[in-house]
Amino acid sequence: MLFIRGTNNRYRMADEQDVILEAIQIYNRMFSRGEALTSPDKAKDCIKLKLAPYEHEVFVCLFLDNQHRVIACDELFRGTIDGASVYPREVVKASMHYNAAALIMAHNHPSGISDPSQADRVITAKLKEALALIDVRVLDHFIVGENVYSYAEHGLL
């Protein structure tokens, strides 16, 4: 049970919306510019927090410097309940804009099943290939469902 201080300086029980708003503030602090991603679990937890509320597919990229410090976290593409169109050209363009040395990409599966589809595997390979041309390393691709699937942990990168 959580409590928050209201405008009248009295405490009241926090509702789900209060918890979500606080979680978003924590997320924003964790991914503030310059924050180093020191472990895959830290990145996974924050990505899940970012993508879990969506009822449609959303594709995001965490742009990182050569020390794996966060430069930016951008929502690049939105889709429907079962897919999103992802364009390698736009990911490359955003990587160049931020002068990223590496990135982590992630998207959600509103169905809750985090296993990669064949389309997920194809776009990951295309993005990795396109980004390699401009010397941007792809560190991982997370798929968020009820769990978080990591391409790197499964040896797929």
C-alpha positions in Angstrom: 0.0 0.0 0.0 1.4 3.4 -1.0 0.6 6.8 0.2 1.2 10.2 -1.3 1.0 13.7 0.0 -1.9 15.7 -1.4 -2.2 19.4 -2.1 -3.6 19.9 1.4 -0.4 18.3 2.9 -2.5 15.3 4.0 -1.6 11.8 3.0 -3.9 9.7 0.9 -3.7 6.2 -0.6 -2.0 6.3 -4.1 -4.1 5.0 -7.0 -2.7 3.3 -10.1 -2.4 6.6 -12.0 -0.3 8.1 -9.2 2.0 5.0 -9.3 2.3 5.2 -13.1 3.2 8.9 -13.0 5.9 8.3 -10.3 7.2 5.4 -12.4 7.5 7.7 -15.4 9.4 10.2 -13.4 11.8 7.5 -12.2 12.2 6.3 -15.8 13.0 9.8 -17.0 15.6 10.2 -14.3 17.2 6.8 -15.2 17.4 7.7 -18.9 18.6 11.3 -18.4 21.3 12.3 -20.7 24.6 10.9 -19.6 23.3 7.9 -17.6 25.4 4.9 -18.2 23.7 1.6 -18.9 25.8 -0.6 -16.7 23.8 -3.8 -17.0 21.3 -5.4 -19.4 18.8 -5.7 -16.5 18.8 -2.0 -15.9 18.1 -1.3 -19.5 15.4 -4.1 -19.6 13.6 -2.7 -16.6 13.4 0.8 -17.9 12.4 -0.3 -21.4 9.6 -2.4 -20.0 8.4 0.5 -17.9 8.4 2.7 -21.1 6.6 0.2 -23.4 4.3 -1.7 -21.1 1.4 0.8 -21.1 0.9 0.8 -24.8 -2.0 -1.1 -26.5 -0.3 -0.8 -29.9 3.2 -1.6 -31.0 5.8 1.0 -30.4 9.5 0.9 -31.5 12.0 2.8 -29.5 15.8 3.3 -29.7 18.2 4.2 -26.9 21.0 6.1 -28.5 24.3 5.7 -26.7 27.8 7.2 -26.8 30.9 5.0 -26.9 30.8 4.6 -23.0 27.2 3.4 -23.3 25.8 6.5 -21.7 22.4 7.5 -22.8 22.2 10.3 -25.3 18.5 10.0 -26.0 15.6 7.6 -26.0 13.3 8.1 -29.0 10.0 6.6 -29.9 10.6 6.2 -33.6 7.6 4.2 -34.9 4.0 3.4 -33.8 1.9 0.7 -35.2 -1.2 -1.3 -34.6 -2.1 -4.1 -32.1 0.0 -6.6 -34.1 2.7 -4.7 -36.0 4.6 -1.6 -36.7 6.5 -0.5 -39.8 10.1 0.1 -39.1 12.3 1.9 -41.6 16.1 1.4 -41.4 16.7 4.7 -43.1 15.0 6.6 -40.3 16.9 4.7 -37.6 20.2 5.5 -39.4 19.1 9.1 -39.7 18.3 9.4 -36.0 21.6 7.7 -35.1 23.5 10.2 -37.2 21.5 13.1 -35.6 22.5 12.0 -32.1 26.0 11.0 -33.2 25.5 7.7 -31.5 28.2 5.1 -31.2 25.8 2.3 -30.2 22.1 1.7 -29.7 19.6 -0.6 -28.1 16.3 -1.0 -29.9 13.1 -2.2 -28.4 9.5 -2.7 -29.2 6.5 -4.2 -27.4 4.1 -7.0 -28.3 0.7 -5.9 -26.9 -0.3 -9.6 -27.0 2.0 -10.1 -24.0 4.0 -12.8 -25.8 7.6 -11.6 -26.1 9.0 -14.2 -28.5 10.3 -12.7 -31.7 8.3 -13.1 -34.9 10.0 -13.8 -38.2 9.3 -10.1 -39.1 11.2 -9.1 -35.9 14.2 -11.3 -36.9 14.3 -9.8 -40.4 14.1 -6.2 -39.3 16.7 -6.7 -36.6 19.1 -8.1 -39.2 18.4 -5.2 -41.6 18.9 -2.6 -38.9 22.1 -4.2 -37.7 23.5 -4.3 -41.3 22.4 -0.7 -42.0 23.9 0.6 -38.8 27.1 -1.2 -39.3 27.7 0.8 -42.4 27.9 4.0 -40.2 29.8 2.3 -37.4 26.9 2.2 -34.9 26.9 -1.0 -32.8 23.6 -2.7 -32.0 23.9 -3.9 -28.4 20.5 -5.5 -28.1 16.9 -5.7 -29.3 14.4 -6.1 -26.5 10.8 -7.3 -27.1 8.5 -6.4 -24.3 5.5 -8.6 -23.4 4.8 -10.1 -20.1 8.5 -10.7 -20.0 11.4 -9.0 -21.8 13.1 -11.0 -24.6 16.7 -10.1 -25.3 18.3 -10.9 -28.6 21.8 -10.6 -27.1 21.0 -13.0 -24.3 19.7 -15.5 -26.8 22.8 -15.1 -29.0 20.9 -13.6 -31.9 23.1 -10.5 -32.4 
